[in-house]
Amino acid sequence: MTTLADPVPGGRPGDVQRATALAAELTGRGVHGVVLAYVDTAGIGRVKTVPAARLPRAAAWGVGMSPVFDTFLADDSIVTTDVLGSPDGDLRLYPDLDHLVVLAGQPGWAWAPVDRITQEGQGHPGCSRTFLRRIVTDAAERHGITFRAAVEVEWALGLGSAPGGEFVPAVSGPAYGAVRQTELSDYGADLLAACAAQGIDVDQFHPEYAPGQFELSVGALDPVAAADRSVLVRQTVRAVAQRHGLRVSFAPAVSAEGVGNGGHLHLSGWRDGRNLHTGGPGPYGMTDRAESFAAGILARLPALTAVTAPSPASYLRLKPSRWAGVFTAWGRERREAAVRVVTGTTGHREQAANLEVKPVDLAANPYLALGCVIAAGLDGIASAATLPEEITGDPARLDAGEAAARAVRRLPVSLPEAVAEFREDEVLRAALGEVLADAVTAVRLGEAAAVDGLDDARIAAAYRWKY
């Protein structure tokens, strides 16, 4: 389980002693350094590292990092808000020892997610991990609901020998084809072995649709741990690929055409040990709370895209009829629906029933994405929202009149359009808090300005190797 208490200067009770024991264990296992990892507002993984022997000091007093990174763009340029973007100040990164992992794909290294606090010992309002932990805690306290979550990871695997910044698929063969699995059999086996060694329970690993594309699905955890796991899986995928002379892109689109990389979210709500998405009187066995949760997400999808699809490249992926879920539509096992109801197979529904939110990619900060989706769903519960009519088939086939009558709306087609929706959404902004909400707006507008005037091919190239 994820530690729900915020870090404190000097360490939480028992942290320093535990870190001391862990440091000795790590050194004995040949680990020399610990990666302290977080994700910034733009969705870029940022790190600092400490020698294994310094882990107790990091657990007690943290490691310094400037708050300016909250307004970094993917190209490392900086935008500002009224309180962020300055070279002034310092934050402390505190490792979560519950989730420290020895990296099987990077011998000599361990990894841990961090929370960020101020030098005065207060939670940093721009820390996305702290934000998600607060949302989860609030859901438990106000609604008695806990969550299980997972993030799908898709990536394009290219040849490391490709010239410049080009993408050359590392495999040939058809989508989902046995040829791809055979051609990269050694890589796939090493990746599964690394995941197993790190305690990552993999549900599926398979070739995907686009050239060189693969997907890895993992077991569900509490939302904070699920976001941590998403970051760790990507670190592992990339490290193992590097050792095989391959290059990985998690970008929403590695080229202007075709199907991009998604990062679909899976969520289920639980109360008193019962899955709320099965055994109820609502559609497909949903309880009233589960239906309202789904309805809350569906209603706020246009604004949510500023968080779940945060890159200009995201909108190269969010195209109709590509299973990306670009309309405000829901349905059972509808892969064109933005909110897919997964009931699971008879006999396994108590464990398997969940919601899949599809207009999400891996440029998204997973802590922000999960936190905002949960906040939208909780607002649906608070207002006892109900789902509109289910949509079957492809929503793109509906004419304008029928779509309007059935409340089917196209999601934003550009990042500035998504930001405009986000700015008007009081629920999401309140959930994030003013500092983090303003950072989301500034960073998204900064990304849009950075590619202003570029055609689709150049936008894809600009972000191809950023994620």
Secondary structure, DSSP 8 states (H G I E B T S, - for coil): ----S---TT-STTHHHHHHHHHHHHHHTT--EEEEEEE-TTS-EEEEEEEGGGHHHHHHH-EEE-GGGGGB-TTS-B---SSSS-S---EEEEE-GGG-EE-TTSTTEEEEEEEEEETTS-B-TT-HHHHHHHHHHHHHHHH--EEEEEE-EEEEEEETTSSTT---BS--S-TT-HHHHHHTHHHHHHHHHHHHHTT--EEEEEE-SSTTEEEEEE--B-HHHHHHHHHHHHHHHHHHHHHTTEEEE-SS-SSSSS------EEEEEEETTEETTSSSSSGGG--HHHHHHHHHHHHTHHHHHHHHS-STTHHHH--TTTTS--BS-EEET-TTSSEEEE---TTSHHHH-EEEE-S--TTS-HHHHHHHHHHHHHHHHHTT--------S-GGGS-HHHHHHTT--B--SSHHHHHHHHHT-HHHHHHH-HHHHHHHHHHHHHHHHHTTT--HHHHHHHHTTT-
